[in-house]
Structures are given as structure tokens and as C-alpha cells.
Amino acid sequence: MDQYSYIANSDAAYVDQLYQSYKQDPQAVDESWQQFFKGFEFSLTYGENANGSNGKTNGASANGNGQTAPQADVSAKPVDASHAEKEVSVASLIKAYRSRGHLLAKTNPLKARKDRQPRVDLPDYALSDADLDTVFESGKLLGIGPATLRVIMDSLRKIYAGEIGFEYMYIRELDVKNWLRNKIEKEALVFMPSLDEKKRILEKLNEATVFENFLATKYLGQKRFSLEGGEVTIPALDTIINQAADMGVEEVMIGMAHRGRLNVLANILGKSYESIFDGFEGNVPDQVHGDGDVKYHLGYSSLIETKSGKQISVKLAPNPSHLEAVNPVVEGFVRAQADEEYKGDFTKIMPILIHGDAAVAGQGIVYEVTQMAKLAGYKTGGTVHFVINNQIGFTTDFEDARSSIYCSDVAKIIDAPIFHVNGDDPEAVIFCAKLAVEFREKFNRDVFIDMVCYRRYGHNEADEPKFTQPTMYNIIDKHANPRELYKDLLIKRGDVDAELATRMDTEFKKQLQDRLDRVKQKAEIPYKPLRLDLDWAELRFSEPSDFDQSPQTKISPETLELVGKALVKIPEGFKPLKQIDKLLKDRQTMLNDTKTVNWGTAELLAYGSLLLEGKPVRLSGQDVQRGTFSHRHSVLHDAETNQSYSSLDFIQEGQQKFQVYNSLLSEYGVLGFEYGYAMANPHALVIWEAQFGDFSNGAQLIIDQFIAAAESKWGIQNGLALLLPHGYEGQGPEHSNARPERYLQLYAEHNMVVANITTPANFFHLMRRQLAWAFRKPLVVMSPKSLLRHPKCISPVEDLTQGSFQEVIGDSYAQAKKVKRVLLCTGKVYYDLLDKQQADQRDDVAIVRLEQLAPLPKKQLDAVLSQYKKAELFWVQEEPENMGYWSYLLRVGMGLPIISRKAAASPATGYPKIHTQEQADIVRRAFE
């Protein structure tokens, strides 16, 4: 056995393990292994064929791949032990090809692949050329019956080392792995598109190629992130969408890279060439809202009729330059649509994510989103990932861009299959596209296509790639494009003639020139941004006057009573912990006796009231079911069985369900997902809560690029709410400050709301206002920690059954005529000031709370301050001078003297005693 490599030994051990399982229960192994072991035992037992034939191959029959394979006639002489060992070796070799054949596959269109030492040669398995004409039962494993080793090897090379490299053997579910293996081994070799499909491929390749050539000619040197080298993306996407529609998918949402975006917009989504050319001309569309964005960031939406007559809605999400940032947004959008439009049927809507090779390997957000794939709160029924693998990232060679062999290796963490395919072979790519959609629809899980191609020009068209990759680009310069290669192949096969291909080319060029001429003549061009759901048509963009007064958000006493009852009720036999028992009794006392509510109760009453109005409420983030500070307890757990119970799901029959999910330990990915969810459904209150406010730092990219800027860039509204726990309680630098200054710096043109609330009732109205407005705005709340249990932070229940959100709350203690000083503040510091005011009976100092900071409620503030005309006005904050709100107030024209902590590099001290001294000092100075 010395000649066995370590691989042969490990694979032989695997086969032996399977054999032992088979002996105990034949059904425990796959059918092909059952056939193999049956034949293997027969040959060991009898040593001769029942037909009495002579050991040489004789006759042929159709195998599982649709080919003819020689049938074995086993020799009359007894089978010796060495043949039995070789049977196991051949079986191991087959397994090795299935596991590692992809390392040999001819997937690189430019040059031979790097040797990854796949160890699938005969000597690795104690086999030699002398065994090539020996018949082995192991052929049954490939579905070709007993066959010579030569035929087995030939089949293995064609299936697993051709233009496609299949990775799937790491999948742990047997049914999933077997389904893939059967599809691959039975269909990969015999796949041949119909004549119509071949024409369609050529047509889409023509469109892709001519479009790029035309832009290159007419707009020389302008950035377009061309698809050249990866043109097969267009027929691949066309196939994915058509195949999906044929399988019952009604909607597709695409998130993609810059490269090829204009081509996809034109040739997949049908965006008018006029609009695209207009972008190159630099014209401003008439109907644009906001400042707009560059042409390769824009989204689009269209209703496509497929070649088989089906209709499918296809959307392309807008996205910033930040690579892969759009991924969670797409997933959130798809989840919202699946929940609302398709009643949880994921087979009706499909996300497609198009990646670059360097980005999919290098960006951490890809890992975060991949980890969402099977989670109850975030799953979308499987994503089709398509990697346009240019083998380069800007100027970085792939050897410097990742440690993994493949850029797509992240797929393996969720057992998603990967199909590596040569981008110069459109038919192989189309096979992968069809297989990917079939797999996704059958198993509702992710699948990756890694199309290895190249980038004909630099990162952008003004870039010189030969500065950094001279040898690679010497090859590319001489390399024919995929369209020419495919056209030549079809002509050689006789499928289409040269005249047809030339005619298609000429007609398409003429069509493009006609359209460009129309743009030059300033013909009217319809501007179509990403159209979302019809529900969005009911809403409008905001006007500055909308912020002069908040809409009514009160609820009826009957509604309050109905939701309140649900909040204190538990099912029969449910045994809560003692602390929860007390919580429920306290809730009951508040609602029935004292008629006041604390923060957690007011919050749940707001959500419950919306659910009764038929509006979905979705809350997600780290540990949100309980709440980081144990204030919410929206989901209770039985102390003995751990069974969960969500009170808000049981208010009345036919209500919306409360979707509250403890998230994976991710900020960037989860916030992006919730943004996408809110983008799809304007009538849902969607909330992301950070565990501590400063944890939003990890999601800053979503905040900057989407939440703050999307309405201006893309004309897209969003009502997502962010709850960021904030307040100085001596918990150190990372658990005190949610960095409100960042959001206030991002605020302009009424792009979002930033608030810091001091009463449960005002929080109740603030959350309800999100859906009461005739438009949508993102909301950022500096939410409380200690105030969740502060004895003075309570509201009478009548504050919920009347009125609306108060942007400014005046002082009810001070006497206006006596007031010499007004302390303007926001958030938790109010209660520190209040304690001092009441303890010292300072009715000459008024404390005014600014509950909404942005948009600044100037009219409401002026109305409250007008009664203190002779008083000095100070801004008081517990944050350091260079943080918090003061610099924002200066920017919006409120130049007030400030009382705060001194400017600091760190948000807060880590020493509780110093914190206490600083806090006392702020309060003391405020009243001096």
C-alpha cells in the first residue's frame, strides 16, 4: 500500500466507511453507491459473469450521460484481492474528481491555470496505464455501468475538468448533493442549446458588444466601466431571468457592480438608450428630484416579457461606489416583498447579486450577508450570485487580493454550490445559469456562478492597465472578444450563417446612431428612476412647511385598552420567570391604576396600535426582543420549556404580526437589510436598534451613502428608524455617546429627522408619526438607557389618546415673569437639570427641551421662547463641547453660549468618579 498517496488513503477510508454503512443498511447510501457495492460483492463472490463472457469489453449501451459506454464482461477466473483494492481505488478516484476536478477545469480564457495540485492522476490511487483497459464496477457510480478505466477517466475529465469547474462536494445535506451530482453528471456533457437559444445568445452578445463599441467610439475616454471581456454576462442574466420566469418567479431584484451596469440597464432592463446617452451628454433630466447621481450608480425598474411570453418585474437597485454595499439592501427589499406581496412564498421573488472578483473576496459585508442566508429574520429563499471575475481589482493581481484559491470561497460557509465557468464559452455559462436558477428554486438556497473572464481596458476607460499588468494586457490585446468567438463557432457548426451575424451587427449599429441623433437634437427623454411599489405612488416628497406642525398621531382609548390587555396577558400554562411576572404586574398597575406609562410600555403600545391599523412593524438588531437594557420584553420565554410568546401578536384576529428579530452580530449588514426592507414597503414601520448607540459606527457606510443621501441622489424615500442608545451614566467611552454630531452634520435639505426624546408619550407619537406623514424620512433617535427606569420619565395615558408629537417641550415649573435664564437642552441631561431646579426651587430658571433637533423646529421653539424675552439663553449638553449638538446649532443660526464637558478626544471618561464630578459640574454651572 506504500504507493497510495495520503489522498488515496483518505478516500479509500471514505469508501470503506460507506461500504460499512451499506452493509448495515443499503438505503443509508446513495443509489449509485448501492449499485456499485452490489456489483462489487457479486464479483467478489462469484468471480465470473452470469453471462459467461470473456473479460473483454463487448457491446455498448447508453449511459446516464446519454453516451454509449462499453459494457463489461467479467473474466471467468476468480477476482483476486488486488482487483478488489483497485475497485476501491477507482471509486476513490471518482470521488476525487468530484471533489477536486474543478482545480483542473479550463476556466481561464486567457492562459493555462496555476497548478493547484489536484492529485487526481492514476499513480495517486495505486493505478497505472496498465489498468486503463480493465473493466471496473465503479463505472456504475458515474451512471455508465461497468466500464474500462479509460472510459471512466475520459468521462471524469469531460464532466469535471472541462469548461466548468463544479464545487459542491462539501455540501452536507445528502439530497442536495445528490441532486446536484445527478444534474451535473447526466446533463453537463449532453447540454446543447436549441437553435433558437443559440440565436438568442448571439443576439444578446451582439447587443452587449455593439453597445460598448458604440459608447467607446462616441464618448472617447469617458468613464463607463465597460463590460468588454465579460460580455457573456448579458446572455447569462437574460437566461437567469427567463428561466426564473418559466419556473414561476414574478419579480427579480438585482444588485450589481459598476462594471457592465450601463449594458445591463440597456440590454436587460430595457432602459432607453436615449436616457443613457443623455447621461454622457451631461444633460439634467426634467423630472429629477434632488442632486442626482452619476449614470453608473442609478437604479431602474421594468416589466419584462420573456421569450416564452411570461411577465416578470425586474428591478436594479441604485448603489454607491462602495463595493458590495448594495447587497444587504437588495436582500432586505426582497424579504419585504416576499413578506407582503407574496405572503412568504420565496419562490416568487429572487435576488441576484452581481459581484466583482476582488470585491466579493475583499469586502467584509459579503460575509455578513452570506451569514444571513438561512436565518429566520433575514432569509430570502436563496440568492443567485454572479461573479464577473476579471482576475484583477483596479490594478491589483488576484494573488495579492486574496489568500483563498477562489474569490467565491465565502460560499462554502453556507454550503452553497459554486460553478466556475469560462467566460469565453457562452453555452457553458448558459448551462450554469439554468442550473443555478433550478437549484435555487428547488432548494431555496444560495448558489454562486464564478464567470472567469477579463477586463479589456483599465479600471475605467481613461486608465492604462499596461502600467501594472503589461504581460496580461499583451494577451488581452490579441484575444478575440466572446461575441466573435461564438459567432465563429456557430458558423463552423453550421448553426447560423455569416451573413445573418453581419446583418445583426449592422442593424444594431444603425439603431444606436439613430437614437444618439435624437439625443443630440434634444428630443424629450423620459426620466425613469427606480420605480418601487405602487404603494409609493400614494406618497409625495416633503415640503419645508410640513415640519411646522406634526400630524395627529393619537389613538382611541379603546385601541389603547385593547393593546394594553395583550401586553399583560400570557397563555394558559405559560410559566414566566419571577422577574417577568413582576414586569407584567407592573404593566397592569400602570395601565389600570396609576394610568401612567413608562418607556417600554409606551413603545409597545405604539407598535401594537400600528399593527391594528394594518401596518407591519419590524424591529431588528442585537438582542432587541428583550432589549439591551431589559426594558422591552416584547418576547417572553417559558422558564421551564423556553417556549417563546410575543404579546403583540395576540391583540385581535386578523392583525399584522409583530416582526421582532434578534439579529446576527452585525451592524453594517443588518442596517443595510432593514434599509432595503423599508425601501420596499412604505407602510411598514422598520426599526434598527443598536446595542449601544456608538455601535452604529460599524454601519456608517449605510448611514452616509443610503440613509442621508438616497433621496437627493436617487429620488428614493425611506422611513427607516434608528434607535441609538445614548446618555452619560458613567459607562465609559464606548457606551455613552451615539455621536449625534455626525447625524446633524449629515442633515441638510430635510433629508432626515434627528431626535432626542425625554418622555414616553413623545416617543410614542414620534414612532407613529413615521407612518402618519404623507412622505417618508429616515429617523435617528438618541434613545435612552437610564431613562428607561427613571421614576420621573413617565407619561399619563391621556397623552397617548390625544395630541401629536411635540418638537419642543416648555417648562412647567418656572414662572415666566421671574425667569432670568433659559436652559435649552435635549435628552437625558434634562432630568439632571430638573432635579436641581426642583431641589433648589429655582423658578427663575426655565428648562426648555428640544426634542427634535433636525429639522430644527424654529417656529415651535420661537413660540416657547417668546415668553422669556428678557432672559439669557444657554445651551446645556452632557457631551463634550466638540461633540453633541452645539456646532449644529451654530450652523443653523443659533449662536448660544454652551455649558458642557470640555472638548475631548474620547467621548467619555472611563472612571465613574470623574464622570460624576463632570456631570455635577455641568449642572452647577447651568444654575450659577
Secondary structure, DSSP 8 states (H G I E B T S, - for coil): -TTS-HHHHHHHHHHHHHHHHHHH-GGGS-HHHHHHHHHHHHHHHH-S-TT---SS---EEE-TTSSEEE-----SS---HHHHHHHHHHHHHHHHHHHHGGGT----SSS---------SGGGGT--GGGTTSEEGGGGGGTS-SEEHHHHHHHHHHHHSSSEEEE-TT---HHHHHHHHHHHHHHTTT----HHHHHHHHHHHHHHHHHHHHHHHHTTT------TT-TTHHHHHHHHHHHHHHTT--EEEEE--STTHHHHHHHTS---HHHHHHHHHT---TT--SS---GGG--EEEEEE-TTS-EEEEEE----SSTTTHHHHHHHHHHHHHHHTSTT-GGGEEEEEEEEHHHHHH-HHHHHHHHHTT-TTT--S--EEEEEE-SEETTEEHHHH-SSSSTTGGGGGGT--EEEEETT-HHHHHHHHHHHHHHHHHH---EEEEEE---SS-SSTT--GGGT-HHHHHHHHHS--HHHHHHHHHHHHTSS-HHHHHHHHHHHHHHHHHHHHHHHTT-----------GGGGG-----GGGGSS--B----HHHHHHHHHHHH---TT----HHHHHHHHHHHHIIIII-EE-HHHHHHHHHHHHHHTT--EEEEETTTTT-TTS----EEE-TTT--EEEGGG-SSTT---EEEEE--S-SHHHHHHHHHHHHH-TTSEEEEE-SSGGGGGGGHHHIIIIITTHHHHH------EEE-----SS--GGGT---HHHHHHH--TT--EEE----HHHHHHHHHHHHHSSS---EEE---SGGGS-TT--EEGGGTSS-B--SEE--SSS-TTT--EEEEE-TTHHHHHHHHHHHTT-TTEEEEEE-EEES--HHHHHHHHGGGTTSEEEEEEEEETTSTTHHHHHHTT----EEEE---SSSS-S-HHHHHHHHHHHHHHHH-
